Amino acid sequence: MAKLIKVCPKCSKINVNKLIDRIGKENVHIGCVGACRKDRLYYFGKINGVYVMTQTEEEFIKACE
C-alpha cells in the first residue's frame, strides 16, 4: 500500500530530497503540516494523515517506508 507523506520544508527538519530519494516523489507532498508550534527538537510530518514525531531523521524516514 502506498503511503502519503507530508512534510514542511521549513519546520519538519526533514531533508526533503533524501526523503524523496528513499520514498519516491509520488508519495511525498511538500507543504504546511499545521504544526509550526510543535517542539522543533523532533523530526515530524504526516504519514497517511497522522502526525509522526521522531528523534532522528532516519527514524522518520524508516517510519515512512
N, C-alpha and C positions, 0 to 999 in steps of 0.2 A: 504494500500500500504506500502510495506517495505521501509525503508529508509536506505541509505548507509551513515554511519557516519565515517569520517576520522579525527583522531586526532594524534598529535605528542606527545609522552610521555615526550619529552624534553622541548618543548616551549608552548604547548597549555594550560598548567596549569590545565589540567583535570585529576582527579583521574580515571585512565583507568579501574580499577577493579570495581569501583562504576558505571561507565557508562555501562560496560558490564553486570553487575547485573541488571540494570534497562532496558536496551535496548535489550540485547541479543547478544551473541558473533557473531552470523551470520550477524548482522547488523553493527558491529564495525570493522573498519580497522585501524590498528596502523602503523603509518609511517609518513614521512615528508609530510606536507601540503603546503610547499613552502612559509611560512610566518614568518620565523625566525626574520625578521626585523620589523615585526608588533609591535605595542605597547604591551608590556608584562604586562600592568596593567589589561588587559582584559583576559577572558577565550575565546578561539576560536578554531575553527576547520571547517571542511566542512560537510555540510549536503546536500546530493544529488548533490555534486559538487559546492555548493555555500558557500562562506565564511560566517560564522556567528560569531559575536563577542558579548559577553555579559559581564555584570559587575560582575556576580557571577557564580559559577559552577552550582548551582541549576537552574538558568535561562537557561544555555546552555543545561543541561540535559532535561529540560522541552521542549525546542525547538526541541529536538531530538525525543520526544515522539509523 
